[in-house]
Amino acid sequence: MKLMGHRGARDRAPENTLRSFEFALQSGVAAVEFDIHESKDGVWVVHHDDTLDRTTTSTGRLDACTWADLSKVRTKEGDPLPRLEQVLELFQNAPVQLQIEVKSPGNFKALAELLSKNFLSEKLTVISFNHRWLREFRDHSSIRTTCLLFGLPLNPVEIMKSAGAQGISLSVNWIDQQLVSECHAAGFTVTAWNANDEATFRKMKRIGVDCLGTDVPFTAASWA
């Protein structure tokens, strides 16, 4: 089971910042997850929410801003918002896999080209709750994709097949042994998020998930 830093290492630095990703590297996780939105002028920016309000000192929708605007935005702790290229460069020579969650519509052909140009495709997974976006992305790329879901589906394998995806990702509150067994039998991977206590970590390991997200990667490393 691979341990994954959720939005980096949120217990050490603000989520989705270069500092958070640097700490995730120090923690020794095998994978790192982060979120991207497309700006008004087509720049993919690393940020979780649709708006800037929760984590930064600015307000408003991210997709209403150009990169010139966003480059001046700072988190409440003083960190800038990274461009996707900056994060790829940080991890370029690191022994980690990246799970990149697409949080907004955008030019997926350009995204596919950017990823392929700046990172090894076999170390990338593009993920989203919007499976139509995943399907569109797959029209332009062979990079693997994973379907994010809320709840426990009756037909996880069919969901992945219809999206052209290679894996599924659900909350630890919903994943059970039956789902993991069905997905593995059909050749698909299972990711769980987020295990922030040892009991949940051990349960996910016991039922055989492939990748497990956590907000506390340094602490979780001691549970392995």
PyMOL commands that place a pseudoatom at each C-alpha (Angstrom):
pseudoatom trace, name=CA, resn=MET, resi=1, chain=A, elem=C, hetatm=0, pos=[0.000, 0.000, 0.000]
pseudoatom trace, name=CA, resn=LYS, resi=2, chain=A, elem=C, hetatm=0, pos=[1.394, 3.398, -1.029]
pseudoatom trace, name=CA, resn=LEU, resi=3, chain=A, elem=C, hetatm=0, pos=[1.049, 6.326, 1.352]
pseudoatom trace, name=CA, resn=MET, resi=4, chain=A, elem=C, hetatm=0, pos=[0.010, 9.623, -0.264]
pseudoatom trace, name=CA, resn=GLY, resi=5, chain=A, elem=C, hetatm=0, pos=[0.284, 13.149, 1.090]
pseudoatom trace, name=CA, resn=HIS, resi=6, chain=A, elem=C, hetatm=0, pos=[-3.105, 14.857, 0.653]
pseudoatom trace, name=CA, resn=ARG, resi=7, chain=A, elem=C, hetatm=0, pos=[-2.502, 18.383, -0.705]
pseudoatom trace, name=CA, resn=GLY, resi=8, chain=A, elem=C, hetatm=0, pos=[1.098, 17.873, 0.369]
pseudoatom trace, name=CA, resn=ALA, resi=9, chain=A, elem=C, hetatm=0, pos=[1.781, 17.759, 4.094]
pseudoatom trace, name=CA, resn=ARG, resi=10, chain=A, elem=C, hetatm=0, pos=[-1.062, 19.812, 5.556]
pseudoatom trace, name=CA, resn=ASP, resi=11, chain=A, elem=C, hetatm=0, pos=[0.104, 19.278, 9.126]
pseudoatom trace, name=CA, resn=ARG, resi=12, chain=A, elem=C, hetatm=0, pos=[3.379, 21.090, 8.381]
pseudoatom trace, name=CA, resn=ALA, resi=13, chain=A, elem=C, hetatm=0, pos=[2.493, 23.847, 5.872]
pseudoatom trace, name=CA, resn=PRO, resi=14, chain=A, elem=C, hetatm=0, pos=[-0.513, 25.382, 4.089]
pseudoatom trace, name=CA, resn=GLU, resi=15, chain=A, elem=C, hetatm=0, pos=[-2.206, 22.978, 1.675]
pseudoatom trace, name=CA, resn=ASN, resi=16, chain=A, elem=C, hetatm=0, pos=[-1.272, 23.002, -2.004]
pseudoatom trace, name=CA, resn=THR, resi=17, chain=A, elem=C, hetatm=0, pos=[1.775, 25.236, -1.527]
pseudoatom trace, name=CA, resn=LEU, resi=18, chain=A, elem=C, hetatm=0, pos=[5.371, 24.572, -2.512]
pseudoatom trace, name=CA, resn=ARG, resi=19, chain=A, elem=C, hetatm=0, pos=[6.277, 24.444, 1.188]
pseudoatom trace, name=CA, resn=SER, resi=20, chain=A, elem=C, hetatm=0, pos=[3.649, 21.773, 1.768]
pseudoatom trace, name=CA, resn=PHE, resi=21, chain=A, elem=C, hetatm=0, pos=[5.012, 19.722, -1.124]
pseudoatom trace, name=CA, resn=GLU, resi=22, chain=A, elem=C, hetatm=0, pos=[8.588, 20.083, 0.106]
pseudoatom trace, name=CA, resn=PHE, resi=23, chain=A, elem=C, hetatm=0, pos=[7.540, 18.746, 3.497]
pseudoatom trace, name=CA, resn=ALA, resi=24, chain=A, elem=C, hetatm=0, pos=[5.713, 15.867, 1.779]
pseudoatom trace, name=CA, resn=LEU, resi=25, chain=A, elem=C, hetatm=0, pos=[8.977, 14.936, 0.091]
pseudoatom trace, name=CA, resn=GLN, resi=26, chain=A, elem=C, hetatm=0, pos=[10.750, 14.995, 3.442]
pseudoatom trace, name=CA, resn=SER, resi=27, chain=A, elem=C, hetatm=0, pos=[8.114, 12.688, 4.928]
pseudoatom trace, name=CA, resn=GLY, resi=28, chain=A, elem=C, hetatm=0, pos=[8.984, 9.930, 2.462]
pseudoatom trace, name=CA, resn=VAL, resi=29, chain=A, elem=C, hetatm=0, pos=[5.488, 9.359, 1.051]
pseudoatom trace, name=CA, resn=ALA, resi=30, chain=A, elem=C, hetatm=0, pos=[5.267, 7.405, -2.201]
pseudoatom trace, name=CA, resn=ALA, resi=31, chain=A, elem=C, hetatm=0, pos=[2.685, 9.746, -3.746]
pseudoatom trace, name=CA, resn=VAL, resi=32, chain=A, elem=C, hetatm=0, pos=[1.399, 13.302, -3.456]
pseudoatom trace, name=CA, resn=GLU, resi=33, chain=A, elem=C, hetatm=0, pos=[-2.079, 14.593, -4.318]
pseudoatom trace, name=CA, resn=PHE, resi=34, chain=A, elem=C, hetatm=0, pos=[-2.946, 18.175, -5.231]
pseudoatom trace, name=CA, resn=ASP, resi=35, chain=A, elem=C, hetatm=0, pos=[-5.644, 20.205, -6.999]
pseudoatom trace, name=CA, resn=ILE, resi=36, chain=A, elem=C, hetatm=0, pos=[-5.665, 22.392, -10.102]
pseudoatom trace, name=CA, resn=HIS, resi=37, chain=A, elem=C, hetatm=0, pos=[-7.935, 25.035, -11.642]
pseudoatom trace, name=CA, resn=GLU, resi=38, chain=A, elem=C, hetatm=0, pos=[-7.579, 26.857, -14.936]
pseudoatom trace, name=CA, resn=SER, resi=39, chain=A, elem=C, hetatm=0, pos=[-7.271, 30.645, -14.697]
pseudoatom trace, name=CA, resn=LYS, resi=40, chain=A, elem=C, hetatm=0, pos=[-9.154, 33.078, -16.911]
pseudoatom trace, name=CA, resn=ASP, resi=41, chain=A, elem=C, hetatm=0, pos=[-6.209, 33.188, -19.332]
pseudoatom trace, name=CA, resn=GLY, resi=42, chain=A, elem=C, hetatm=0, pos=[-5.543, 29.450, -19.474]
pseudoatom trace, name=CA, resn=VAL, resi=43, chain=A, elem=C, hetatm=0, pos=[-2.919, 28.908, -16.763]
pseudoatom trace, name=CA, resn=TRP, resi=44, chain=A, elem=C, hetatm=0, pos=[-3.330, 25.802, -14.588]
pseudoatom trace, name=CA, resn=VAL, resi=45, chain=A, elem=C, hetatm=0, pos=[-2.987, 26.926, -10.962]
pseudoatom trace, name=CA, resn=VAL, resi=46, chain=A, elem=C, hetatm=0, pos=[-2.584, 24.716, -7.888]
pseudoatom trace, name=CA, resn=HIS, resi=47, chain=A, elem=C, hetatm=0, pos=[-5.452, 25.504, -5.512]
pseudoatom trace, name=CA, resn=HIS, resi=48, chain=A, elem=C, hetatm=0, pos=[-8.348, 23.530, -4.028]
pseudoatom trace, name=CA, resn=ASP, resi=49, chain=A, elem=C, hetatm=0, pos=[-11.443, 25.739, -3.826]
pseudoatom trace, name=CA, resn=ASP, resi=50, chain=A, elem=C, hetatm=0, pos=[-13.346, 27.476, -6.619]
pseudoatom trace, name=CA, resn=THR, resi=51, chain=A, elem=C, hetatm=0, pos=[-12.838, 30.719, -4.714]
pseudoatom trace, name=CA, resn=LEU, resi=52, chain=A, elem=C, hetatm=0, pos=[-9.838, 32.318, -3.020]
pseudoatom trace, name=CA, resn=ASP, resi=53, chain=A, elem=C, hetatm=0, pos=[-11.700, 33.164, 0.185]
pseudoatom trace, name=CA, resn=ARG, resi=54, chain=A, elem=C, hetatm=0, pos=[-10.934, 30.233, 2.514]
pseudoatom trace, name=CA, resn=THR, resi=55, chain=A, elem=C, hetatm=0, pos=[-7.156, 29.914, 2.248]
pseudoatom trace, name=CA, resn=THR, resi=56, chain=A, elem=C, hetatm=0, pos=[-5.898, 33.279, 0.959]
pseudoatom trace, name=CA, resn=THR, resi=57, chain=A, elem=C, hetatm=0, pos=[-6.117, 36.959, 1.835]
pseudoatom trace, name=CA, resn=SER, resi=58, chain=A, elem=C, hetatm=0, pos=[-7.961, 37.595, -1.449]
pseudoatom trace, name=CA, resn=THR, resi=59, chain=A, elem=C, hetatm=0, pos=[-11.581, 36.961, -2.449]
pseudoatom trace, name=CA, resn=GLY, resi=60, chain=A, elem=C, hetatm=0, pos=[-13.522, 35.938, -5.540]
pseudoatom trace, name=CA, resn=ARG, resi=61, chain=A, elem=C, hetatm=0, pos=[-13.534, 33.100, -8.034]
pseudoatom trace, name=CA, resn=LEU, resi=62, chain=A, elem=C, hetatm=0, pos=[-10.193, 31.821, -9.251]
pseudoatom trace, name=CA, resn=ASP, resi=63, chain=A, elem=C, hetatm=0, pos=[-11.434, 31.345, -12.824]
pseudoatom trace, name=CA, resn=ALA, resi=64, chain=A, elem=C, hetatm=0, pos=[-12.334, 35.049, -13.001]
pseudoatom trace, name=CA, resn=CYS, resi=65, chain=A, elem=C, hetatm=0, pos=[-8.674, 35.987, -12.453]
pseudoatom trace, name=CA, resn=THR, resi=66, chain=A, elem=C, hetatm=0, pos=[-5.760, 36.061, -14.864]
pseudoatom trace, name=CA, resn=TRP, resi=67, chain=A, elem=C, hetatm=0, pos=[-2.400, 34.624, -13.874]
pseudoatom trace, name=CA, resn=ALA, resi=68, chain=A, elem=C, hetatm=0, pos=[-1.122, 38.194, -13.484]
pseudoatom trace, name=CA, resn=ASP, resi=69, chain=A, elem=C, hetatm=0, pos=[-3.788, 38.636, -10.784]
pseudoatom trace, name=CA, resn=LEU, resi=70, chain=A, elem=C, hetatm=0, pos=[-3.213, 35.250, -9.179]
pseudoatom trace, name=CA, resn=SER, resi=71, chain=A, elem=C, hetatm=0, pos=[0.561, 35.620, -9.044]
pseudoatom trace, name=CA, resn=LYS, resi=72, chain=A, elem=C, hetatm=0, pos=[0.008, 38.370, -6.468]
pseudoatom trace, name=CA, resn=VAL, resi=73, chain=A, elem=C, hetatm=0, pos=[-2.318, 36.282, -4.277]
pseudoatom trace, name=CA, resn=ARG, resi=74, chain=A, elem=C, hetatm=0, pos=[-0.922, 34.956, -1.002]
pseudoatom trace, name=CA, resn=THR, resi=75, chain=A, elem=C, hetatm=0, pos=[-2.233, 32.390, 1.436]
pseudoatom trace, name=CA, resn=LYS, resi=76, chain=A, elem=C, hetatm=0, pos=[-3.055, 33.585, 4.926]
pseudoatom trace, name=CA, resn=GLU, resi=77, chain=A, elem=C, hetatm=0, pos=[0.407, 32.335, 5.908]
pseudoatom trace, name=CA, resn=GLY, resi=78, chain=A, elem=C, hetatm=0, pos=[2.099, 34.289, 3.121]
pseudoatom trace, name=CA, resn=ASP, resi=79, chain=A, elem=C, hetatm=0, pos=[2.684, 31.587, 0.490]
pseudoatom trace, name=CA, resn=PRO, resi=80, chain=A, elem=C, hetatm=0, pos=[2.094, 32.232, -3.230]
pseudoatom trace, name=CA, resn=LEU, resi=81, chain=A, elem=C, hetatm=0, pos=[-0.190, 30.064, -5.354]
pseudoatom trace, name=CA, resn=PRO, resi=82, chain=A, elem=C, hetatm=0, pos=[1.972, 27.781, -7.506]
pseudoatom trace, name=CA, resn=ARG, resi=83, chain=A, elem=C, hetatm=0, pos=[1.533, 27.208, -11.210]
pseudoatom trace, name=CA, resn=LEU, resi=84, chain=A, elem=C, hetatm=0, pos=[1.258, 23.548, -12.175]
pseudoatom trace, name=CA, resn=GLU, resi=85, chain=A, elem=C, hetatm=0, pos=[4.647, 23.737, -13.942]
pseudoatom trace, name=CA, resn=GLN, resi=86, chain=A, elem=C, hetatm=0, pos=[6.336, 24.792, -10.702]
pseudoatom trace, name=CA, resn=VAL, resi=87, chain=A, elem=C, hetatm=0, pos=[5.024, 21.772, -8.833]
pseudoatom trace, name=CA, resn=LEU, resi=88, chain=A, elem=C, hetatm=0, pos=[6.001, 19.394, -11.624]
pseudoatom trace, name=CA, resn=GLU, resi=89, chain=A, elem=C, hetatm=0, pos=[9.504, 20.848, -11.570]
pseudoatom trace, name=CA, resn=LEU, resi=90, chain=A, elem=C, hetatm=0, pos=[9.750, 20.369, -7.797]
pseudoatom trace, name=CA, resn=PHE, resi=91, chain=A, elem=C, hetatm=0, pos=[8.875, 16.690, -8.084]
pseudoatom trace, name=CA, resn=GLN, resi=92, chain=A, elem=C, hetatm=0, pos=[10.620, 16.010, -11.383]
pseudoatom trace, name=CA, resn=ASN, resi=93, chain=A, elem=C, hetatm=0, pos=[13.542, 14.024, -9.959]
pseudoatom trace, name=CA, resn=ALA, resi=94, chain=A, elem=C, hetatm=0, pos=[11.785, 12.764, -6.832]
pseudoatom trace, name=CA, resn=PRO, resi=95, chain=A, elem=C, hetatm=0, pos=[10.778, 9.104, -6.358]
pseudoatom trace, name=CA, resn=VAL, resi=96, chain=A, elem=C, hetatm=0, pos=[7.078, 9.947, -5.986]
pseudoatom trace, name=CA, resn=GLN, resi=97, chain=A, elem=C, hetatm=0, pos=[3.922, 9.562, -8.027]
pseudoatom trace, name=CA, resn=LEU, resi=98, chain=A, elem=C, hetatm=0, pos=[1.504, 12.458, -8.444]
pseudoatom trace, name=CA, resn=GLN, resi=99, chain=A, elem=C, hetatm=0, pos=[-2.285, 12.399, -8.326]
pseudoatom trace, name=CA, resn=ILE, resi=100, chain=A, elem=C, hetatm=0, pos=[-3.566, 15.637, -9.853]
pseudoatom trace, name=CA, resn=GLU, resi=101, chain=A, elem=C, hetatm=0, pos=[-7.195, 16.483, -9.200]
pseudoatom trace, name=CA, resn=VAL, resi=102, chain=A, elem=C, hetatm=0, pos=[-8.875, 18.556, -11.904]
pseudoatom trace, name=CA, resn=LYS, resi=103, chain=A, elem=C, hetatm=0, pos=[-11.287, 20.914, -10.142]
pseudoatom trace, name=CA, resn=SER, resi=104, chain=A, elem=C, hetatm=0, pos=[-12.505, 23.033, -13.066]
pseudoatom trace, name=CA, resn=PRO, resi=105, chain=A, elem=C, hetatm=0, pos=[-13.259, 22.774, -16.783]
pseudoatom trace, name=CA, resn=GLY, resi=106, chain=A, elem=C, hetatm=0, pos=[-10.518, 23.889, -19.100]
pseudoatom trace, name=CA, resn=ASN, resi=107, chain=A, elem=C, hetatm=0, pos=[-8.389, 23.154, -22.134]
pseudoatom trace, name=CA, resn=PHE, resi=108, chain=A, elem=C, hetatm=0, pos=[-7.675, 19.502, -21.465]
pseudoatom trace, name=CA, resn=LYS, resi=109, chain=A, elem=C, hetatm=0, pos=[-5.655, 19.086, -24.647]
pseudoatom trace, name=CA, resn=ALA, resi=110, chain=A, elem=C, hetatm=0, pos=[-3.290, 21.804, -23.433]
pseudoatom trace, name=CA, resn=LEU, resi=111, chain=A, elem=C, hetatm=0, pos=[-3.215, 20.199, -19.980]
pseudoatom trace, name=CA, resn=ALA, resi=112, chain=A, elem=C, hetatm=0, pos=[-2.276, 16.828, -21.481]
pseudoatom trace, name=CA, resn=GLU, resi=113, chain=A, elem=C, hetatm=0, pos=[0.520, 18.439, -23.489]
pseudoatom trace, name=CA, resn=LEU, resi=114, chain=A, elem=C, hetatm=0, pos=[1.815, 20.342, -20.456]
pseudoatom trace, name=CA, resn=LEU, resi=115, chain=A, elem=C, hetatm=0, pos=[1.928, 17.197, -18.324]
pseudoatom trace, name=CA, resn=SER, resi=116, chain=A, elem=C, hetatm=0, pos=[3.589, 15.055, -20.982]
pseudoatom trace, name=CA, resn=LYS, resi=117, chain=A, elem=C, hetatm=0, pos=[6.195, 17.739, -21.658]
pseudoatom trace, name=CA, resn=ASN, resi=118, chain=A, elem=C, hetatm=0, pos=[7.107, 18.335, -18.024]
pseudoatom trace, name=CA, resn=PHE, resi=119, chain=A, elem=C, hetatm=0, pos=[6.805, 14.972, -16.259]
pseudoatom trace, name=CA, resn=LEU, resi=120, chain=A, elem=C, hetatm=0, pos=[7.100, 11.222, -16.793]
pseudoatom trace, name=CA, resn=SER, resi=121, chain=A, elem=C, hetatm=0, pos=[3.632, 10.008, -17.759]
pseudoatom trace, name=CA, resn=GLU, resi=122, chain=A, elem=C, hetatm=0, pos=[4.016, 6.721, -15.871]
pseudoatom trace, name=CA, resn=LYS, resi=123, chain=A, elem=C, hetatm=0, pos=[4.341, 8.680, -12.598]
pseudoatom trace, name=CA, resn=LEU, resi=124, chain=A, elem=C, hetatm=0, pos=[1.126, 10.669, -13.165]
pseudoatom trace, name=CA, resn=THR, resi=125, chain=A, elem=C, hetatm=0, pos=[-2.551, 10.080, -12.482]
pseudoatom trace, name=CA, resn=VAL, resi=126, chain=A, elem=C, hetatm=0, pos=[-5.226, 12.642, -13.305]
pseudoatom trace, name=CA, resn=ILE, resi=127, chain=A, elem=C, hetatm=0, pos=[-8.263, 12.394, -11.027]
pseudoatom trace, name=CA, resn=SER, resi=128, chain=A, elem=C, hetatm=0, pos=[-11.637, 14.113, -10.826]
pseudoatom trace, name=CA, resn=PHE, resi=129, chain=A, elem=C, hetatm=0, pos=[-15.171, 13.869, -9.480]
pseudoatom trace, name=CA, resn=ASN, resi=130, chain=A, elem=C, hetatm=0, pos=[-16.285, 14.989, -12.943]
pseudoatom trace, name=CA, resn=HIS, resi=131, chain=A, elem=C, hetatm=0, pos=[-15.913, 11.851, -15.045]
pseudoatom trace, name=CA, resn=ARG, resi=132, chain=A, elem=C, hetatm=0, pos=[-16.842, 13.672, -18.249]
pseudoatom trace, name=CA, resn=TRP, resi=133, chain=A, elem=C, hetatm=0, pos=[-13.716, 15.767, -17.809]
pseudoatom trace, name=CA, resn=LEU, resi=134, chain=A, elem=C, hetatm=0, pos=[-11.677, 12.593, -17.334]
pseudoatom trace, name=CA, resn=ARG, resi=135, chain=A, elem=C, hetatm=0, pos=[-13.114, 11.133, -20.510]
pseudoatom trace, name=CA, resn=GLU, resi=136, chain=A, elem=C, hetatm=0, pos=[-12.298, 14.316, -22.408]
pseudoatom trace, name=CA, resn=PHE, resi=137, chain=A, elem=C, hetatm=0, pos=[-8.761, 14.365, -20.999]
pseudoatom trace, name=CA, resn=ARG, resi=138, chain=A, elem=C, hetatm=0, pos=[-8.268, 10.750, -22.101]
pseudoatom trace, name=CA, resn=ASP, resi=139, chain=A, elem=C, hetatm=0, pos=[-9.148, 11.781, -25.662]
pseudoatom trace, name=CA, resn=HIS, resi=140, chain=A, elem=C, hetatm=0, pos=[-5.859, 13.695, -25.669]
pseudoatom trace, name=CA, resn=SER, resi=141, chain=A, elem=C, hetatm=0, pos=[-3.590, 11.577, -23.467]
pseudoatom trace, name=CA, resn=SER, resi=142, chain=A, elem=C, hetatm=0, pos=[-2.601, 8.073, -22.411]
pseudoatom trace, name=CA, resn=ILE, resi=143, chain=A, elem=C, hetatm=0, pos=[-1.881, 9.289, -18.853]
pseudoatom trace, name=CA, resn=ARG, resi=144, chain=A, elem=C, hetatm=0, pos=[-3.810, 7.137, -16.397]
pseudoatom trace, name=CA, resn=THR, resi=145, chain=A, elem=C, hetatm=0, pos=[-6.948, 8.521, -14.788]
pseudoatom trace, name=CA, resn=THR, resi=146, chain=A, elem=C, hetatm=0, pos=[-8.920, 7.743, -11.646]
pseudoatom trace, name=CA, resn=CYS, resi=147, chain=A, elem=C, hetatm=0, pos=[-12.600, 8.382, -10.875]
pseudoatom trace, name=CA, resn=LEU, resi=148, chain=A, elem=C, hetatm=0, pos=[-13.292, 10.166, -7.607]
pseudoatom trace, name=CA, resn=LEU, resi=149, chain=A, elem=C, hetatm=0, pos=[-16.640, 9.288, -6.039]
pseudoatom trace, name=CA, resn=PHE, resi=150, chain=A, elem=C, hetatm=0, pos=[-18.832, 10.171, -3.090]
pseudoatom trace, name=CA, resn=GLY, resi=151, chain=A, elem=C, hetatm=0, pos=[-20.565, 7.172, -1.566]
pseudoatom trace, name=CA, resn=LEU, resi=152, chain=A, elem=C, hetatm=0, pos=[-20.353, 3.441, -2.236]
pseudoatom trace, name=CA, resn=PRO, resi=153, chain=A, elem=C, hetatm=0, pos=[-21.336, 2.548, -5.824]
pseudoatom trace, name=CA, resn=LEU, resi=154, chain=A, elem=C, hetatm=0, pos=[-23.162, -0.596, -6.860]
pseudoatom trace, name=CA, resn=ASN, resi=155, chain=A, elem=C, hetatm=0, pos=[-21.144, -0.816, -10.071]
pseudoatom trace, name=CA, resn=PRO, resi=156, chain=A, elem=C, hetatm=0, pos=[-17.626, 0.566, -9.547]
pseudoatom trace, name=CA, resn=VAL, resi=157, chain=A, elem=C, hetatm=0, pos=[-16.126, -1.343, -12.471]
pseudoatom trace, name=CA, resn=GLU, resi=158, chain=A, elem=C, hetatm=0, pos=[-18.699, -0.040, -14.961]
pseudoatom trace, name=CA, resn=ILE, resi=159, chain=A, elem=C, hetatm=0, pos=[-18.145, 3.510, -13.722]
pseudoatom trace, name=CA, resn=MET, resi=160, chain=A, elem=C, hetatm=0, pos=[-14.416, 3.266, -14.432]
pseudoatom trace, name=CA, resn=LYS, resi=161, chain=A, elem=C, hetatm=0, pos=[-14.950, 1.617, -17.797]
pseudoatom trace, name=CA, resn=SER, resi=162, chain=A, elem=C, hetatm=0, pos=[-17.403, 4.295, -18.936]
pseudoatom trace, name=CA, resn=ALA, resi=163, chain=A, elem=C, hetatm=0, pos=[-14.926, 7.027, -18.007]
pseudoatom trace, name=CA, resn=GLY, resi=164, chain=A, elem=C, hetatm=0, pos=[-12.000, 5.243, -19.635]
pseudoatom trace, name=CA, resn=ALA, resi=165, chain=A, elem=C, hetatm=0, pos=[-10.273, 5.301, -16.242]
pseudoatom trace, name=CA, resn=GLN, resi=166, chain=A, elem=C, hetatm=0, pos=[-7.861, 2.867, -14.617]
pseudoatom trace, name=CA, resn=GLY, resi=167, chain=A, elem=C, hetatm=0, pos=[-8.791, 3.352, -10.983]
pseudoatom trace, name=CA, resn=ILE, resi=168, chain=A, elem=C, hetatm=0, pos=[-11.306, 4.579, -8.443]
pseudoatom trace, name=CA, resn=SER, resi=169, chain=A, elem=C, hetatm=0, pos=[-10.874, 6.806, -5.380]
pseudoatom trace, name=CA, resn=LEU, resi=170, chain=A, elem=C, hetatm=0, pos=[-13.265, 7.071, -2.429]
pseudoatom trace, name=CA, resn=SER, resi=171, chain=A, elem=C, hetatm=0, pos=[-13.419, 8.273, 1.164]
pseudoatom trace, name=CA, resn=VAL, resi=172, chain=A, elem=C, hetatm=0, pos=[-12.243, 5.851, 3.830]
pseudoatom trace, name=CA, resn=ASN, resi=173, chain=A, elem=C, hetatm=0, pos=[-15.803, 6.094, 5.201]
pseudoatom trace, name=CA, resn=TRP, resi=174, chain=A, elem=C, hetatm=0, pos=[-17.174, 4.219, 2.174]
pseudoatom trace, name=CA, resn=ILE, resi=175, chain=A, elem=C, hetatm=0, pos=[-14.567, 1.723, 0.991]
pseudoatom trace, name=CA, resn=ASP, resi=176, chain=A, elem=C, hetatm=0, pos=[-15.127, -1.895, 1.967]
pseudoatom trace, name=CA, resn=GLN, resi=177, chain=A, elem=C, hetatm=0, pos=[-13.579, -5.256, 1.155]
pseudoatom trace, name=CA, resn=GLN, resi=178, chain=A, elem=C, hetatm=0, pos=[-16.171, -6.091, -1.503]
pseudoatom trace, name=CA, resn=LEU, resi=179, chain=A, elem=C, hetatm=0, pos=[-15.421, -2.961, -3.504]
pseudoatom trace, name=CA, resn=VAL, resi=180, chain=A, elem=C, hetatm=0, pos=[-11.653, -3.540, -3.322]
pseudoatom trace, name=CA, resn=SER, resi=181, chain=A, elem=C, hetatm=0, pos=[-12.032, -7.172, -4.385]
pseudoatom trace, name=CA, resn=GLU, resi=182, chain=A, elem=C, hetatm=0, pos=[-14.320, -6.320, -7.321]
pseudoatom trace, name=CA, resn=CYS, resi=183, chain=A, elem=C, hetatm=0, pos=[-11.997, -3.603, -8.591]
pseudoatom trace, name=CA, resn=HIS, resi=184, chain=A, elem=C, hetatm=0, pos=[-8.861, -5.716, -8.268]
pseudoatom trace, name=CA, resn=ALA, resi=185, chain=A, elem=C, hetatm=0, pos=[-10.485, -8.683, -9.980]
pseudoatom trace, name=CA, resn=ALA, resi=186, chain=A, elem=C, hetatm=0, pos=[-11.207, -6.447, -12.970]
pseudoatom trace, name=CA, resn=GLY, resi=187, chain=A, elem=C, hetatm=0, pos=[-7.701, -4.971, -13.007]
pseudoatom trace, name=CA, resn=PHE, resi=188, chain=A, elem=C, hetatm=0, pos=[-8.464, -1.543, -11.498]
pseudoatom trace, name=CA, resn=THR, resi=189, chain=A, elem=C, hetatm=0, pos=[-6.731, 0.231, -8.624]
pseudoatom trace, name=CA, resn=VAL, resi=190, chain=A, elem=C, hetatm=0, pos=[-8.340, 1.608, -5.458]
pseudoatom trace, name=CA, resn=THR, resi=191, chain=A, elem=C, hetatm=0, pos=[-7.313, 4.790, -3.648]
pseudoatom trace, name=CA, resn=ALA, resi=192, chain=A, elem=C, hetatm=0, pos=[-8.716, 5.814, -0.255]
pseudoatom trace, name=CA, resn=TRP, resi=193, chain=A, elem=C, hetatm=0, pos=[-8.736, 9.239, 1.424]
pseudoatom trace, name=CA, resn=ASN, resi=194, chain=A, elem=C, hetatm=0, pos=[-7.918, 10.247, 4.132]
pseudoatom trace, name=CA, resn=ALA, resi=195, chain=A, elem=C, hetatm=0, pos=[-6.540, 8.175, 6.998]
pseudoatom trace, name=CA, resn=ASN, resi=196, chain=A, elem=C, hetatm=0, pos=[-5.546, 10.504, 9.816]
pseudoatom trace, name=CA, resn=ASP, resi=197, chain=A, elem=C, hetatm=0, pos=[-5.566, 7.978, 12.642]
pseudoatom trace, name=CA, resn=GLU, resi=198, chain=A, elem=C, hetatm=0, pos=[-3.865, 4.616, 13.056]
pseudoatom trace, name=CA, resn=ALA, resi=199, chain=A, elem=C, hetatm=0, pos=[-7.065, 2.538, 13.268]
pseudoatom trace, name=CA, resn=THR, resi=200, chain=A, elem=C, hetatm=0, pos=[-8.265, 3.802, 9.874]
pseudoatom trace, name=CA, resn=PHE, resi=201, chain=A, elem=C, hetatm=0, pos=[-4.796, 3.301, 8.391]
pseudoatom trace, name=CA, resn=ARG, resi=202, chain=A, elem=C, hetatm=0, pos=[-4.708, -0.326, 9.515]
pseudoatom trace, name=CA, resn=LYS, resi=203, chain=A, elem=C, hetatm=0, pos=[-8.241, -1.013, 8.285]
pseudoatom trace, name=CA, resn=MET, resi=204, chain=A, elem=C, hetatm=0, pos=[-7.414, 0.299, 4.796]
pseudoatom trace, name=CA, resn=LYS, resi=205, chain=A, elem=C, hetatm=0, pos=[-4.199, -1.717, 4.723]
pseudoatom trace, name=CA, resn=ARG, resi=206, chain=A, elem=C, hetatm=0, pos=[-6.075, -4.839, 5.804]
pseudoatom trace, name=CA, resn=ILE, resi=207, chain=A, elem=C, hetatm=0, pos=[-8.696, -4.610, 3.048]
pseudoatom trace, name=CA, resn=GLY, resi=208, chain=A, elem=C, hetatm=0, pos=[-6.003, -4.034, 0.458]
pseudoatom trace, name=CA, resn=VAL, resi=209, chain=A, elem=C, hetatm=0, pos=[-6.325, -0.514, -0.949]
pseudoatom trace, name=CA, resn=ASP, resi=210, chain=A, elem=C, hetatm=0, pos=[-3.501, 0.385, -3.323]
pseudoatom trace, name=CA, resn=CYS, resi=211, chain=A, elem=C, hetatm=0, pos=[-2.963, 3.987, -2.265]
pseudoatom trace, name=CA, resn=LEU, resi=212, chain=A, elem=C, hetatm=0, pos=[-3.962, 5.742, 0.958]
pseudoatom trace, name=CA, resn=GLY, resi=213, chain=A, elem=C, hetatm=0, pos=[-4.119, 9.508, 1.386]
pseudoatom trace, name=CA, resn=THR, resi=214, chain=A, elem=C, hetatm=0, pos=[-3.356, 11.248, 4.656]
pseudoatom trace, name=CA, resn=ASP, resi=215, chain=A, elem=C, hetatm=0, pos=[-3.152, 14.804, 5.982]
pseudoatom trace, name=CA, resn=VAL, resi=216, chain=A, elem=C, hetatm=0, pos=[-0.468, 13.750, 8.495]
pseudoatom trace, name=CA, resn=PRO, resi=217, chain=A, elem=C, hetatm=0, pos=[2.235, 12.004, 6.440]
pseudoatom trace, name=CA, resn=PHE, resi=218, chain=A, elem=C, hetatm=0, pos=[4.981, 12.281, 9.063]
pseudoatom trace, name=CA, resn=THR, resi=219, chain=A, elem=C, hetatm=0, pos=[2.787, 10.644, 11.711]
pseudoatom trace, name=CA, resn=ALA, resi=220, chain=A, elem=C, hetatm=0, pos=[1.349, 8.090, 9.286]
pseudoatom trace, name=CA, resn=ALA, resi=221, chain=A, elem=C, hetatm=0, pos=[4.851, 6.916, 8.355]
pseudoatom trace, name=CA, resn=SER, resi=222, chain=A, elem=C, hetatm=0, pos=[5.166, 5.469, 11.857]
pseudoatom trace, name=CA, resn=TRP, resi=223, chain=A, elem=C, hetatm=0, pos=[2.053, 3.323, 11.339]
pseudoatom trace, name=CA, resn=ALA, resi=224, chain=A, elem=C, hetatm=0, pos=[3.447, 1.444, 8.339]
for i in range(1, 224): cmd.bond("trace and resi %d" % i, "trace and resi %d" % (i + 1))
show_as sticks, trace
zoom trace
